[in-house]
Amino acid sequence: MDPLSVTASLITVLGLAHKITTLCLGLHSLKESQQELSRILDEVESLRTILERLARLASSEDGQEEAILPNFAAVNEPNGPLANCRTELENLHVELKKVSSSASRFGMQKISWALNEKDITRRLEKVSKAKETLQLFLAVDHT
């Protein structure tokens, strides 16, 4: 597995995580949704930590990538956990952007949040599952 392509994939997913964080912080006016927004921020932050660890390992300068992470190729497969994570973060970003772009006048953001809350929660659960899989890869490769 080419460590450069893995690193590029990881950077893409990290960029999506940053966009989601920015959107959540921008939705501070949704006081009724602060608990859900905090949950999203917590989940994305813990995912970001895992992705950063993977990126450091993938860009290891000693040329020992295969020895460090023998199962690393599976992380970046087309239907692997990194691709799934990217897809779910993209979908979560779209849902949050719908809420964020709603007019804040007359409570439109609140209405938009209520309409999209189930989708956001479902997407967040999928992100959590992908994160757990990535965490397992790290744990397995370090034992």
C-alpha positions as CSV (number, residue, x, y, z in Angstrom):
1,M,0.0,0.0,0.0
2,D,1.4,3.3,-1.0
3,P,1.7,5.4,2.1
4,L,1.3,8.6,0.1
5,S,-2.2,7.6,-1.1
6,V,-3.2,6.6,2.5
7,T,-1.9,10.0,3.8
8,A,-3.9,11.8,1.1
9,S,-7.1,10.0,2.0
10,L,-6.5,10.7,5.7
11,I,-5.9,14.4,5.0
12,T,-9.2,14.5,3.0
13,V,-11.1,13.0,5.9
14,L,-9.4,15.3,8.4
15,G,-10.5,18.2,6.2
16,L,-14.1,17.0,6.3
17,A,-13.9,16.7,10.1
18,H,-12.6,20.3,10.3
19,K,-15.6,21.5,8.1
20,I,-18.0,19.7,10.4
21,T,-16.4,21.2,13.5
22,T,-16.7,24.7,12.0
23,L,-20.3,24.2,11.0
24,C,-21.2,23.0,14.5
25,L,-19.5,25.9,16.2
26,G,-21.4,28.2,13.8
27,L,-24.7,26.8,15.0
28,H,-24.3,28.2,18.5
29,S,-27.7,30.0,18.2
30,L,-29.5,26.6,18.3
31,K,-29.7,26.5,22.1
32,E,-32.2,23.6,22.1
33,S,-29.7,21.5,20.2
34,Q,-26.5,22.2,22.2
35,Q,-26.4,18.7,23.6
36,E,-26.6,17.2,20.1
37,L,-24.0,19.6,18.7
38,S,-21.7,18.8,21.6
39,R,-22.1,15.1,20.8
40,I,-21.2,15.7,17.2
41,L,-18.1,17.8,18.2
42,D,-17.0,15.1,20.6
43,E,-17.4,12.3,18.1
44,V,-15.6,14.2,15.3
45,E,-12.8,15.3,17.7
46,S,-12.2,11.7,18.8
47,L,-12.2,10.6,15.1
48,R,-9.8,13.4,14.3
49,T,-7.4,12.1,17.0
50,I,-7.5,8.6,15.5
51,L,-7.0,9.9,12.0
52,E,-4.0,12.0,13.0
53,R,-2.4,9.0,14.6
54,L,-2.9,7.0,11.4
55,A,-1.5,9.9,9.4
56,R,1.6,10.0,11.5
57,L,2.1,6.3,11.1
58,A,1.5,6.4,7.4
59,S,4.0,9.1,6.8
60,S,6.7,7.5,9.0
61,E,10.0,8.6,7.7
62,D,11.9,5.4,8.5
63,G,10.4,3.6,5.5
64,Q,9.0,0.9,7.7
65,E,5.3,1.5,6.9
66,E,4.5,-2.2,6.2
67,A,6.2,-3.3,9.4
68,I,4.5,-0.6,11.5
69,L,1.0,-1.3,10.2
70,P,0.8,-4.7,8.5
71,N,-3.0,-4.3,8.1
72,F,-2.8,-0.7,6.8
73,A,-3.8,-1.6,3.3
74,A,-7.2,-2.7,4.5
75,V,-7.8,0.7,6.0
76,N,-7.8,2.4,2.6
77,E,-9.7,-0.1,0.5
78,P,-12.5,1.2,-1.6
79,N,-15.1,-0.1,0.9
80,G,-12.8,0.0,3.9
81,P,-13.3,2.0,7.1
82,L,-11.6,5.1,5.8
83,A,-13.8,5.3,2.7
84,N,-16.9,4.6,4.8
85,C,-15.8,7.3,7.2
86,R,-15.3,9.8,4.4
87,T,-18.7,9.0,3.0
88,E,-20.5,9.4,6.3
89,L,-18.6,12.6,7.1
90,E,-19.6,14.0,3.7
91,N,-23.2,13.1,4.3
92,L,-23.1,14.6,7.8
93,H,-21.6,17.7,6.4
94,V,-24.4,18.1,3.9
95,E,-27.0,17.7,6.6
96,L,-25.4,20.2,8.9
97,K,-24.9,22.6,6.0
98,K,-28.7,22.5,5.3
99,V,-29.3,23.6,8.9
100,S,-26.5,26.2,8.8
101,S,-27.7,27.8,5.5
102,S,-31.3,28.0,6.6
103,A,-32.4,31.6,7.3
104,S,-31.9,32.3,11.0
105,R,-34.9,34.6,11.0
106,F,-38.2,33.4,12.3
107,G,-36.6,30.3,13.8
108,M,-35.9,28.6,10.4
109,Q,-32.7,27.1,11.7
110,K,-34.6,25.5,14.5
111,I,-37.2,24.1,12.1
112,S,-34.4,22.9,9.8
113,W,-32.6,21.2,12.7
114,A,-35.8,19.4,13.8
115,L,-36.3,18.2,10.2
116,N,-32.7,17.0,9.8
117,E,-32.0,15.8,13.4
118,K,-32.8,12.1,12.7
119,D,-30.6,12.0,9.6
120,I,-27.8,13.8,11.5
121,T,-28.1,11.3,14.4
122,R,-28.1,8.3,12.0
123,R,-25.0,9.7,10.2
124,L,-23.2,10.3,13.5
125,E,-23.8,6.7,14.5
126,K,-22.3,5.5,11.2
127,V,-19.3,7.8,11.8
128,S,-18.9,6.3,15.3
129,K,-18.9,2.8,13.8
130,A,-16.2,3.7,11.2
131,K,-14.2,5.4,14.0
132,E,-14.4,2.2,16.1
133,T,-13.2,0.1,13.1
134,L,-10.2,2.5,12.6
135,Q,-9.5,2.3,16.3
136,L,-9.4,-1.5,16.0
137,F,-7.0,-1.4,13.2
138,L,-4.7,0.7,15.3
139,A,-5.0,-1.6,18.3
140,V,-4.5,-4.8,16.2
141,D,-1.4,-3.3,14.5
142,H,0.2,-2.3,17.8
143,T,-0.1,-5.7,19.4
